[in-house]
Amino acid sequence: MKVLKSILPVIKNKYLVTIVFFIVWMTCFDVKDWAFLMGRREKLSELQKSEEHYNTLIQNTKQQLYLLKTNSETIEKYARENFLMKKDNEDLFIVNSKPD
């Protein structure tokens, strides 16, 4: 009975009840509740990592393009590696390795 008498004034306080109701509503029942916000934050983190990865790939590709435009040895190396081209007096042996 003493516990009930000590809790009763707190429950009758309309400001406290309103604040508690507002907090419960915003964390559990609102469209943009706590779980939604955490999911969005995680998605943002994934997208930022992806952006960094693609920016690195773009920089590497730009560097390769610059080398291909300026250096004839690089063009020859690229053609030999990617298109299996060869000079007239050369023989080309292709060895396929089995994946383990």
C-alpha positions as CSV (number, residue, x, y, z in Angstrom):
1,M,0.0,0.0,0.0
2,K,2.9,2.3,0.7
3,V,4.4,1.6,-2.7
4,L,1.1,2.5,-4.4
5,K,0.8,5.7,-2.5
6,S,4.4,6.7,-3.5
7,I,3.7,5.8,-7.2
8,L,0.3,7.5,-7.5
9,P,1.6,11.1,-7.5
10,V,4.0,10.2,-10.2
11,I,1.3,8.7,-12.4
12,K,-0.9,11.7,-11.8
13,N,1.8,14.0,-13.1
14,K,0.5,14.8,-16.6
15,Y,3.8,16.1,-17.9
16,L,5.7,13.0,-16.9
17,V,3.1,10.7,-18.4
18,T,3.1,12.8,-21.6
19,I,6.9,12.6,-21.9
20,V,7.0,8.8,-21.2
21,F,4.2,8.3,-23.8
22,F,6.0,10.5,-26.4
23,I,9.3,8.5,-25.9
24,V,7.6,5.2,-26.2
25,W,5.7,6.3,-29.3
26,M,8.8,7.7,-31.0
27,T,10.9,4.6,-30.3
28,C,8.4,1.9,-31.1
29,F,5.4,3.0,-33.1
30,D,6.5,5.9,-35.3
31,V,7.1,5.4,-39.0
32,K,10.8,6.4,-38.5
33,D,11.4,4.5,-35.3
34,W,14.7,3.5,-33.8
35,A,15.2,0.3,-35.9
36,F,14.5,2.2,-39.1
37,L,17.1,4.8,-38.3
38,M,19.7,2.2,-37.4
39,G,19.1,0.4,-40.6
40,R,19.5,3.6,-42.6
41,R,22.7,4.4,-40.8
42,E,24.1,0.9,-41.6
43,K,23.0,1.3,-45.3
44,L,24.8,4.6,-45.4
45,S,28.0,3.1,-44.1
46,E,27.8,0.3,-46.7
47,L,27.3,2.9,-49.5
48,Q,30.2,5.0,-48.3
49,K,32.5,1.9,-48.4
50,S,31.3,1.1,-51.8
51,E,31.9,4.7,-53.0
52,E,35.5,4.5,-51.7
53,H,36.0,1.2,-53.5
54,Y,34.7,2.6,-56.8
55,N,36.7,5.8,-56.5
56,T,39.8,3.7,-56.1
57,L,38.9,1.7,-59.2
58,I,38.3,4.9,-61.2
59,Q,41.7,6.3,-60.2
60,N,43.4,3.0,-61.2
61,T,41.6,3.0,-64.6
62,K,42.5,6.6,-65.2
63,Q,46.2,5.9,-64.5
64,Q,46.1,2.9,-66.9
65,L,44.4,5.0,-69.6
66,Y,47.1,7.7,-69.2
67,L,49.8,5.1,-69.6
68,L,48.1,3.7,-72.6
69,K,47.8,7.1,-74.2
70,T,51.4,8.1,-73.6
71,N,53.6,5.0,-73.6
72,S,53.9,2.6,-76.6
73,E,55.5,-0.2,-74.4
74,T,52.4,-0.1,-72.2
75,I,50.1,-0.5,-75.3
76,E,52.1,-3.5,-76.5
77,K,52.0,-5.1,-73.0
78,Y,48.3,-4.5,-72.7
79,A,47.6,-6.0,-76.2
80,R,49.7,-9.1,-75.4
81,E,48.1,-9.7,-72.0
82,N,44.5,-9.0,-72.8
83,F,44.1,-9.7,-76.5
84,L,46.8,-12.4,-76.9
85,M,48.4,-10.6,-79.7
86,K,51.9,-11.4,-80.9
87,K,54.6,-10.3,-83.2
88,D,55.0,-12.0,-86.6
89,N,58.1,-13.9,-85.7
90,E,56.9,-15.2,-82.3
91,D,55.0,-18.3,-81.2
92,L,52.3,-18.0,-78.6
93,F,51.6,-20.7,-76.1
94,I,48.5,-20.4,-74.0
95,V,48.5,-22.5,-70.8
96,N,45.3,-22.8,-68.9
97,S,45.6,-23.7,-65.3
98,K,42.9,-25.7,-63.5
99,P,41.3,-23.9,-60.5
100,D,41.8,-25.9,-57.3
